[in-house]
């Protein structure tokens, strides 16, 4: 077909239309914009339509030309086009609303490649820095002139300038780019598209649309997919090199959180449940709740810090209320929780904070959130953990003359244990040398930048005492390194109040830092990652470096000839008498007379005193040079009848400890000396008997056995059971 000898004189106006990259030329005939000429890569398009219809019209008469000849004469405000000759190689009229008939995300295939098969979720879940395949079925076969794009968007207000709106052209090339969409296979109208995700892509829930030309867009009924962090990708900031570590810290959905005391460490089984229903959606909701910008959700450092704030409820009405009061009547006592998924599911359904949590619960939930999003994470327990409220790297404990702690003026504390998290990531915001494990804490202890959040702080910075590095390194350094100072307050709250420094413990905190071992249900001690061994030259240098920033000048008391110590078992079976011995050693060459006062108090694991269950006052004479000879002992029996202290235990829904504090006064020199120790209870175990295998859909019997050997009738007993992937947390009231 030829248009030879055809000469047309028209006025042409060049305009730009939103969404069209090339200029659009309006050809005026008889003063009206009746035709559209769009010059583009060998083809021209004519459409008879009014001016306001030009952009939205879905179809038109298309001429595919082999070549054309035209002469353009350009004037001041017009262009004359002489169309001399055009040969047409093909002529067709496109179908109305032609395009895509189906999108298949090939979820099973992609999930297997992206290590996301375990997620109970509607929608494809993939990891960034890796490709996934989408099968697109067109209403006709793809033509060379078809311009096909993938339109991906994340967030409520996606913008190309912020990387939250992407328009990716479909090509057959393998040119590297941040995001890429490549035709991997064509079979008639069916196309397999390989989508390569940028390794620094925004983490979140994306919409997925197919766009053909400028006029047609298709979105399937389930047109969304999730993008997570990718520890398997070398270019991702959370890349974790070892496969066994990825299996443990990303994919393992059960584990242990360590509690108890440094002398009696107990592994508490915990269901992290990061793949359970609604958990992933809850994690993304938390990022929205926090108000973290979409552009910031590509950075694991900022995501982790945001989550440390929103897992507690103090500022953003987040997941968990913290409660250390012992009164949990309007919620669930922290000791009842056995996993994280039930907490996150309840929060996602109600959008209200869940009552209640303490440090191991906060840590368990944060581990779940981090693993769910693809950030390697583990729960970490620090035994004898310091809580430094004043930021001076000392824990100041004030006692009265009876040896009882003065709660009203003692703001610092040493927790029997504290649980936080390690998360694995690069630190591009810091100088080199601080990648790897970072400490992160969701328990609301102290404000950071005006809200209750803590970390991430590089373990390498904590170990080296570089307390000025982000984030909150000084606070975490104090938790594992602070000196514990005991003070005697005479005549408190009077004009005659006198405060005397009795003793400093330089290695009292940061003990047996523990986490679950890789691939084994065993405890791994990781203290060496946080601090140098006590008393080594390296440890002294670290303390000097940190002290230069934090320590006040405090006078050091003169060494005393009499020293206190304790000899006892560090843990007792619940219900048995609590017995221990206080030893006094005399390093002088003369005998020393002393007045000894001791108090035996019940405390919560975070150092709060609940009750004094026994007190002692006795005059003692310590013979000379006793430090190398016989030591005088005093036995203190706290309640020879077990229910003396059980009545206090029964009033609390927490695991309690016994703190023994002894204060002595040298009668000859009027000097004062002191020491203290912590004792813990051993609780009778629960044994579980269940079949080795079970069939889906068929009932099976599971027997829980608990033996009461404490010598007191137990009433109002409750059993809390959770089956990960089977049923949520249930409570059985046994009366």
C-alpha positions in Angstrom: 0.0 0.0 0.0 1.5 3.4 -1.0 0.5 7.0 -0.5 2.5 8.5 -3.4 2.1 12.0 -4.6 0.0 13.0 -1.6 0.8 16.5 -0.4 -0.9 17.9 2.7 -0.5 21.3 4.2 -1.4 21.6 7.9 -0.4 23.5 11.0 1.3 21.4 13.6 1.6 22.1 17.4 4.0 20.1 19.5 2.8 19.4 23.1 3.8 17.2 26.0 1.3 14.8 27.5 1.6 13.5 31.1 3.0 9.9 31.0 4.3 10.2 27.4 8.0 10.7 27.0 8.1 11.9 23.4 6.5 15.1 22.1 3.0 14.6 20.7 2.2 16.5 17.5 -1.3 17.8 16.9 -2.1 18.2 13.2 -4.6 21.0 12.6 -7.0 20.5 9.7 -9.4 23.4 9.1 -8.4 24.9 12.4 -9.4 21.9 14.5 -7.1 19.3 16.1 -8.6 16.3 14.3 -5.5 14.1 13.9 -2.6 13.0 16.0 0.8 12.2 14.5 3.2 10.6 17.0 6.7 9.9 15.4 8.3 7.0 17.2 10.8 4.3 16.0 9.5 3.6 12.6 5.7 3.8 13.2 3.1 6.5 13.2 -0.3 6.6 14.7 -3.4 8.4 13.5 -6.4 8.9 15.7 -9.5 10.9 14.8 -10.6 12.4 18.1 -11.2 15.6 19.9 -8.4 17.3 21.8 -9.6 16.4 25.3 -9.8 12.7 24.2 -6.2 12.4 23.0 -4.6 10.8 26.1 -7.4 8.5 27.4 -8.6 6.9 24.1 -7.8 3.2 24.4 -7.3 2.3 20.7 -6.7 3.8 17.2 -5.8 3.1 13.6 -2.2 2.1 13.5 0.1 2.2 10.4 3.4 0.3 10.6 5.6 1.8 8.0 8.8 0.6 6.3 9.8 4.2 5.5 8.4 7.6 4.9 9.4 10.9 3.3 8.3 14.2 4.7 9.3 17.8 4.4 8.9 20.1 7.3 8.8 23.9 7.0 9.1 25.6 10.4 7.6 29.0 10.9 7.4 31.4 13.9 4.3 29.7 15.4 3.5 26.9 13.0 5.0 23.9 11.2 4.1 22.9 7.6 4.4 19.2 7.0 4.6 17.9 3.4 3.9 14.2 3.5 5.6 13.1 0.3 5.5 9.3 0.4 4.8 6.5 2.9 4.9 2.7 2.3 2.9 0.6 4.7 4.2 -2.8 5.7 1.2 -3.6 7.9 -2.1 -2.2 8.8 -4.3 -3.3 11.8 -6.7 -2.0 14.3 -6.0 -3.0 17.9 -8.7 -4.7 20.0 -10.4 -2.6 22.6 -8.9 -3.0 26.1 -6.4 -5.7 24.9 -3.7 -6.6 27.4 -3.3 -9.1 30.3 -5.7 -11.8 31.2 -3.9 -13.4 34.2 -0.9 -13.0 36.5 0.6 -16.0 38.3 3.2 -15.3 41.0 4.3 -19.0 41.0 4.4 -18.8 44.8 5.6 -22.3 45.6 8.5 -22.1 43.1 9.6 -18.6 44.3 9.1 -19.2 48.0 11.4 -22.3 47.8 14.2 -20.2 46.2 13.7 -17.3 48.6 13.5 -19.4 51.9 10.0 -18.2 52.6 8.0 -21.4 52.2 7.1 -21.5 55.9 5.2 -18.2 56.0 1.4 -18.6 56.6 0.5 -15.6 54.5 -1.6 -14.7 51.4 0.7 -13.3 48.8 4.2 -14.0 47.4 7.1 -13.3 49.9 10.5 -12.8 48.4 13.9 -11.4 49.5 15.7 -8.5 48.0 18.8 -8.8 45.9 17.4 -11.9 44.3 15.2 -12.7 41.3 11.7 -14.1 41.3 9.5 -15.3 38.3 6.1 -14.1 37.4 4.0 -15.7 34.6 2.0 -13.1 32.7 -0.7 -14.3 30.3 -1.7 -11.8 27.6 -4.9 -11.7 25.5 -2.8 -12.1 22.4 0.8 -12.8 21.5 3.4 -10.1 22.3 4.3 -7.9 19.4 7.7 -6.2 18.9 6.2 -2.8 19.1 4.4 -3.5 22.4 5.8 -1.4 25.3 5.3 -3.4 28.5 6.2 -2.2 32.0 5.9 -3.5 35.5 4.6 -0.9 37.9 5.5 -1.6 41.5 4.6 0.5 44.4 5.0 0.4 48.2 3.4 2.6 50.8 0.3 4.7 50.9 1.8 7.6 48.8 4.4 6.0 46.4 6.7 8.4 44.6 9.3 7.7 41.9 11.6 10.3 43.5 11.7 8.4 46.8 12.0 4.9 45.2 8.6 3.8 46.4 7.1 3.9 42.9 8.9 1.9 40.2 8.2 1.7 36.4 10.4 -1.1 35.1 10.5 -1.7 31.3 10.2 -5.3 30.2 13.2 -6.3 28.1 15.1 -9.4 26.8 18.5 -8.0 27.9 20.4 -8.9 31.0 21.9 -5.4 31.6 22.5 -4.9 35.3 20.4 -2.3 37.1 18.9 -1.8 40.5 15.6 -3.4 39.5 15.3 -5.4 36.3 12.4 -7.2 34.5 13.6 -9.7 31.9 11.6 -12.0 29.6 12.8 -15.4 30.5 10.4 -17.5 28.4 7.7 -16.9 25.7 5.1 -19.5 24.8 2.3 -18.0 22.7 0.5 -15.4 24.8 2.2 -16.6 28.0 5.4 -14.8 29.2 7.6 -15.7 32.1 9.1 -12.5 33.5 12.2 -12.6 35.8 12.1 -9.7 38.2 15.5 -8.9 39.9 15.0 -7.0 43.1 17.5 -4.4 44.1 19.6 -5.4 47.1 18.8 -2.2 48.8 15.1 -2.2 48.0 12.5 -0.9 50.4 11.2 -3.7 52.7 7.4 -3.9 52.6 4.3 -4.9 50.8 4.3 -4.0 47.1 1.4 -3.7 44.6 2.1 -5.3 41.2 0.7 -4.0 38.0 1.4 -4.7 34.3 1.3 -1.6 32.1 1.0 -1.9 28.3 1.7 1.3 26.4 0.3 4.5 27.9 -3.3 3.5 28.1 -3.6 0.0 29.7 -2.9 -1.2 33.2 -3.7 -4.6 34.7 -3.7 -5.6 38.4 -4.7 -9.1 39.5 -7.0 -9.8 42.3 -4.1 -10.7 44.6 -1.8 -8.2 43.0 0.7 -7.7 45.8 3.9 -9.3 47.1 6.2 -8.8 50.1 9.9 -7.9 50.0 12.1 -8.8 52.9 15.8 -8.4 53.9 18.0 -11.1 52.5 20.8 -12.6 54.6 21.7 -14.9 51.7 22.6 -11.9 49.4 26.1 -10.6 49.6 25.0 -7.1 48.6 22.4 -6.8 51.3 23.5 -5.1 54.6 22.2 -8.1 56.6 24.3 -10.7 54.7 25.3 -13.5 57.0 28.0 -15.7 55.5 27.4 -19.0 57.2 24.4 -21.2 56.3 24.1 -22.8 59.7 23.9 -19.3 61.2 21.2 -18.3 58.7 19.2 -21.4 59.6 19.4 -20.6 63.3 19.0 -16.8 63.4 16.6 -16.3 60.5 14.6 -19.5 59.9 14.5 -21.2 63.3 11.0 -20.5 64.8 11.6 -22.1 68.3 14.4 -21.8 70.8 15.4 -20.9 74.3 15.6 -17.7 76.4 17.9 -18.0 79.4 16.7 -16.9 82.8 17.4 -17.7 86.5 20.6 -16.6 88.1 24.3 -16.8 87.2 24.6 -19.8 89.6 21.5 -21.5 88.3 20.9 -20.7 84.6 17.6 -22.1 83.2 16.7 -22.3 79.5 13.1 -21.2 79.0 11.6 -22.8 75.8 10.2 -20.1 73.5 8.1 -20.3 70.4 9.2 -17.3 68.2 6.6 -18.2 65.5 7.8 -15.7 62.9 6.0 -17.5 60.1 2.6 -17.7 61.8 -0.5 -16.0 60.4 -0.6 -12.2 60.6 2.8 -11.9 62.1 4.4 -10.5 58.9 1.5 -8.1 58.4 1.8 -7.0 62.0 5.5 -6.3 61.6 4.8 -4.0 58.6 2.0 -2.4 60.6 4.5 -1.6 63.3 6.7 0.2 60.9 3.6 2.3 59.8 2.7 2.8 63.5 6.2 4.1 64.1 5.9 6.4 61.1 9.2 5.2 59.6 9.6 6.7 56.1 9.5 4.3 53.2 13.0 5.4 52.1 14.3 4.5 55.6 12.8 1.0 55.4 15.7 -0.1 53.1 18.2 0.4 56.0 18.3 -2.4 58.6 19.9 0.0 61.2 16.9 2.3 61.1 14.3 -0.5 61.0 15.9 -2.2 64.0 16.0 1.0 66.0 12.4 1.7 65.1 11.3 -1.8 66.2 13.1 -1.4 69.6 10.8 1.5 70.2 7.5 0.1 69.0 7.7 -3.4 70.6 7.1 -1.6 73.9 4.0 0.6 74.4 5.6 3.6 76.2 5.6 6.0 73.3 3.8 4.8 70.2 1.2 2.6 71.9 3.2 -0.4 70.7 3.0 -4.1 71.3 3.6 -4.7 75.0 2.9 -3.0 78.3 5.8 -3.5 80.6 4.8 -4.3 84.2 7.1 -5.1 87.1 4.6 -4.4 89.9 3.5 -7.9 90.6 -0.1 -7.0 89.9 -1.3 -8.5 86.6 -5.0 -8.9 87.4 -6.1 -7.1 84.2 -3.8 -9.0 81.9 -1.5 -12.0 81.5 1.4 -12.3 83.9 4.7 -12.2 82.0 5.8 -15.6 83.3 2.7 -17.2 81.6 3.8 -16.4 78.0 5.5 -19.2 76.1 5.9 -17.5 72.7 5.8 -14.4 70.6 3.3 -15.1 67.9 0.2 -15.1 70.2 1.3 -11.7 71.5 1.7 -10.2 68.0 -1.5 -11.8 66.7 -3.5 -10.4 69.6 -1.9 -6.9 69.0 -2.6 -7.0 65.3 -6.3 -8.0 65.8 -7.0 -5.4 68.6 -4.5 -2.7 67.7 -4.1 -2.2 71.5 -1.0 -3.0 73.6 -0.9 -6.5 75.1 -0.7 -6.8 78.9 2.0 -7.7 80.2 5.6 -8.2 79.4 9.0 -8.1 81.1 12.5 -8.2 79.6 12.5 -11.8 78.2 9.1 -11.3 76.7 10.2 -8.1 75.0 13.3 -9.9 73.7 11.3 -12.8 72.4 8.9 -10.6 70.5 11.8 -8.5 69.1 13.5 -11.7 67.9 10.3 -12.7 66.1 9.9 -9.4 64.5 13.5 -9.2 63.3 13.6 -12.8 61.9 10.2 -12.3 60.3 11.6 -9.3 58.3 14.8 -11.1 57.4 17.2 -9.6 59.9 19.3 -12.2 61.7 18.5 -12.0 65.4 19.0 -13.9 68.7 17.8 -13.4 72.3 20.8 -12.7 74.6 20.8 -12.9 78.5 23.2 -10.9 80.6 23.4 -12.2 84.2 24.0 -9.7 86.9 23.0 -6.9 84.6 23.5 -3.3 85.6 20.9 -0.7 85.1 22.7 2.6 85.3 20.2 5.4 85.6 22.7 8.3 85.9 25.1 7.4 83.1 28.2 7.4 85.3 29.1 3.7 84.9 28.5 3.0 88.6 25.6 1.2 90.3 25.1 2.9 93.6 23.3 0.8 96.2 22.3 2.6 99.4 21.7 0.6 102.7 20.4 1.5 106.1 22.1 0.4 109.3 20.1 -2.8 109.3 21.5 -3.9 105.9 18.2 -3.2 104.1 18.3 -1.4 100.8 16.8 2.1 100.7 14.5 1.9 97.7 13.5 5.6 97.8 17.1 6.8 97.1 18.5 3.8 95.2 17.7 4.4 91.6 20.3 2.2 90.1 20.0 -1.6 90.2 21.6 -4.9 89.3 19.1 -7.2 87.6 19.6 -10.8 88.3 19.4 -11.2 84.6 18.3 -9.0 81.7 17.4 -10.2 78.2 18.0 -8.1 75.0 18.8 -9.0 71.4 21.7 -9.2 69.0 21.0 -8.4 65.4 23.4 -8.9 62.5 24.0 -6.1 60.0 26.5 -3.7 58.5 26.9 -0.2 59.9 27.4 2.1 57.0 26.6 5.0 59.4 29.8 4.3 61.4 33.5 4.1 60.5 34.9 0.7 59.4 35.2 -2.1 61.9 31.7 -2.0 63.4 29.8 -4.4 61.2 28.4 -7.7 62.6 26.4 -8.2 65.8 24.7 -5.2 67.3 22.9 -5.1 70.7 19.3 -4.0 70.5 16.8 -3.7 73.4 13.1 -3.3 73.4 12.6 -3.3 77.2 11.7 0.3 78.2 14.5 1.2 80.7 15.8 4.7 79.8 14.9 7.2 77.1 17.2 7.6 74.1 16.6 10.6 71.9 13.4 11.3 73.8 11.8 7.9 73.6 12.2 4.4 75.0 14.5 2.8 72.5 17.9 1.2 72.7 20.5 0.3 70.0 21.6 -0.9 67.7 25.1 -0.7 69.3 28.1 -2.6 67.8 29.4 -5.4 70.1 32.9 -4.4 69.0 32.3 -0.9 70.3 30.9 -2.2 73.6 33.9 -4.5 74.1 36.4 -1.7 73.4 34.6 0.9 75.6 33.9 3.3 72.8 30.9 4.6 74.6 30.4 7.6 72.3 29.3 5.5 69.2 25.7 5.2 68.1 23.4 4.0 69.4 23.3 3.9 73.3 26.7 2.2 73.6 27.3 3.9 77.0 24.2 2.4 78.5 24.8 -1.1 77.2 28.5 -0.9 78.2 27.4 -0.1 81.7 25.1 -3.1 81.8 28.1 -5.4 81.4 30.9 -3.4 83.0 29.6 -1.0 85.6 31.2 -1.0 89.1 28.8 -1.8 91.9 29.2 0.6 94.9 27.6 -0.1 98.3 26.9 2.9 100.5 25.8 3.1 104.1 23.3 5.9 104.9 23.0 6.8 108.6 20.0 8.8 109.8 18.4 9.0 106.3 16.1 12.0 105.5 17.4 14.0 108.5 19.8 16.8 109.0 22.2 14.3 110.4 22.2 12.1 107.3 25.7 10.7 106.6 26.7 8.6 103.6 29.7 6.3 103.7 31.1 4.3 100.9 31.5 0.7 102.1 32.6 -1.4 99.2 33.2 -1.4 95.5 32.7 -4.5 93.4 34.7 -4.1 90.2 33.6 -7.4 88.6 30.1 -7.8 89.9 28.2 -7.3 86.6 28.1 -8.8 83.1 28.3 -12.5 83.9 27.7 -15.6 81.7 26.2 -13.6 78.8 24.2 -16.4 77.1 22.3 -17.3 73.9 21.1 -20.5 72.3 23.9 -22.4 70.5 23.8 -22.9 66.7 21.8 -26.0 65.8 21.7 -27.4 69.4 19.4 -27.0 72.3 22.3 -25.8 74.5 23.5 -22.6 76.0 26.4 -20.8 74.4 28.4 -18.3 76.5 29.2 -15.2 74.4 30.6 -13.0 77.2 33.9 -12.7 75.2 32.0 -10.8 72.5 30.9 -8.1 74.9 33.9 -7.7 77.2 37.5 -8.8 77.9 38.2 -11.1 80.8 38.0 -9.5 84.2 41.4 -8.3 85.4 43.3 -8.6 82.1 45.3 -5.6 80.8 42.8 -5.2 77.9 39.9 -5.0 80.4 41.7 -2.3 82.4 42.4 -0.2 79.3 38.8 -0.4 78.3 37.6 0.8 81.7 40.1 3.6 81.6 38.8 4.7 78.2 35.2 4.6 79.3 35.9 6.1 82.7 37.5 9.2 81.1 34.1 10.0 79.7 31.8 8.8 82.5 33.3 8.3 85.9 33.1 11.0 88.6 35.9 11.5 91.1 35.0 9.4 94.1 37.3 9.0 97.1 38.4 5.4 97.6 37.9 4.2 101.2 40.8 2.8 103.2 41.0 -1.0 103.1 39.5 -2.6 106.2 41.1 -5.4 108.3 37.8 -7.3 108.4 36.3 -8.7 105.2 32.9 -10.3 104.7 31.9 -13.3 102.6 29.2 -15.9 102.2 29.3 -19.6 102.0 26.2 -21.4 100.8 24.5 -23.1 98.0 23.5 -20.5 95.4 20.1 -22.1 94.8 17.4 -23.9 96.9 14.5 -26.1 96.1 11.3 -24.1 96.5 9.9 -24.8 100.0 13.1 -25.9 101.7 14.7 -23.8 104.4 17.1 -21.1 103.2 20.5 -21.6 105.0 23.8 -19.9 104.5 26.9 -18.9 106.3 28.5 -15.5 106.7 32.2 -15.5 107.0 34.4 -12.8 108.6 38.1 -12.8 108.0 40.6 -10.7 109.9 43.8 -9.8 108.1 45.3 -7.9 111.0 47.6 -9.2 113.7 45.1 -8.4 116.5 41.7 -9.8 117.2 38.8 -7.6 116.1 35.4 -7.1 117.7 32.5 -6.4 115.3 28.8 -5.8 115.3 27.2 -7.7 112.5 23.8 -6.9 111.0 22.2 -9.0 108.2 18.9 -8.8 106.2 17.4 -11.5 104.1 15.0 -10.0 101.6 12.8 -11.2 98.7 13.4 -9.4 95.5 12.2 -9.4 91.9 14.7 -10.3 89.2 15.2 -6.6 88.5 16.3 -5.8 92.0 13.0 -4.5 93.5 12.6 -5.4 97.2 9.3 -6.9 98.1 9.7 -8.0 101.8 12.2 -8.7 104.5 11.8 -12.3 105.6 14.6 -12.5 108.2 16.9 -10.2 110.0 19.9 -10.8 112.2 22.1 -8.7 114.7 25.0 -10.3 116.5 28.2 -9.3 118.2 31.2 -11.2 116.8 34.9 -11.4 117.7 37.2 -12.4 114.9 40.6 -13.8 115.9 43.9 -12.5 114.4 45.2 -13.6 111.0 41.9 -15.5 110.4 42.2 -15.0 106.6 44.7 -17.8 106.5 43.2 -19.9 109.3 39.8 -20.6 110.8 37.0 -18.4 109.8 34.1 -17.7 112.2 30.7 -18.6 110.8 27.3 -17.4 111.7 24.3 -19.5 110.4 21.2 -17.6 109.5 18.0 -19.7 108.9 15.4 -17.8 107.0 12.1 -19.4 108.1 12.7 -23.0 109.3 9.1 -23.6 108.3 9.0 -23.3 104.6 5.7 -21.4 104.5 7.3 -18.5 106.3 8.5 -17.2 102.9 6.1 -19.1 100.7 3.3 -16.8 101.9 5.2 -14.0 100.3 5.9 -16.0 97.1 2.3 -16.9 96.7 1.3 -13.2 96.6 3.5 -12.5 93.5 3.2 -13.8 89.9 6.9 -13.4 89.3 10.0 -15.5 89.8 11.6 -14.1 93.0 15.1 -14.2 94.5 16.6 -13.9 97.9 19.1 -11.0 98.5 21.2 -11.3 101.6 23.1 -8.2 102.7 25.5 -8.1 105.7 26.9 -4.9 107.3 29.5 -4.9 110.0 31.0 -2.3 112.2 34.5 -2.6 113.6 34.2 -1.7 117.3 37.8 -0.8 117.6 38.1 1.5 114.6 34.4 2.5 114.1 34.9 1.5 110.4 32.1 -0.1 108.5 32.3 -3.0 106.0 29.6 -4.8 103.9 28.9 -7.4 101.3 25.9 -9.1 99.7 24.9 -12.1 97.7 21.9 -13.5 95.7 20.2 -16.8 96.1 17.7 -18.3 93.8 14.9 -20.9 93.9 14.8 -24.2 92.0 11.3 -24.9 90.8 9.9 -28.4 90.4 9.9 -29.4 86.7 7.0 -30.2 84.4 7.5 -33.4 82.4 5.8 -33.8 79.0 4.9 -37.2 77.6 3.6 -37.4 74.0 3.9 -39.8 71.0 6.9 -39.5 68.7 4.7 -39.1 65.7 1.2 -37.9 65.0 -1.0 -37.9 61.9 -2.6 -34.7 60.5 -6.3 -34.4 61.4 -6.2 -37.2 64.0 -6.2 -36.5 67.8 -3.3 -37.5 70.0 -2.8 -37.4 73.8 -0.2 -35.2 75.4 0.4 -35.7 79.2 1.9 -33.0 81.5 3.1 -34.1 84.9 4.0 -31.9 87.8 4.9 -33.2 91.3 4.3 -31.0 94.3 7.2 -31.6 96.6 7.3 -28.3 98.5 5.2 -29.6 101.4 2.4 -27.1 101.1 -1.0 -27.6 99.4 -1.0 -25.7 96.1 -4.3 -24.0 95.1 -5.6 -22.1 92.0 -3.1 -23.9 89.7 -3.1 -23.1 86.0 -1.3 -24.8 83.1 -0.4 -22.7 80.1 0.2 -24.6 76.8 1.0 -23.4 73.3 1.4 -25.6 70.2 3.3 -23.7 67.5 1.4 -24.1 64.2 -1.3 -26.1 66.0 -3.1 -23.9 68.5 -2.6 -20.6 70.3 -1.7 -20.2 73.9 -4.4 -21.9 76.1 -4.8 -21.9 79.8 -6.1 -24.9 81.8 -7.5 -24.1 85.2 -6.8 -27.0 87.5 -8.3 -25.4 90.6 
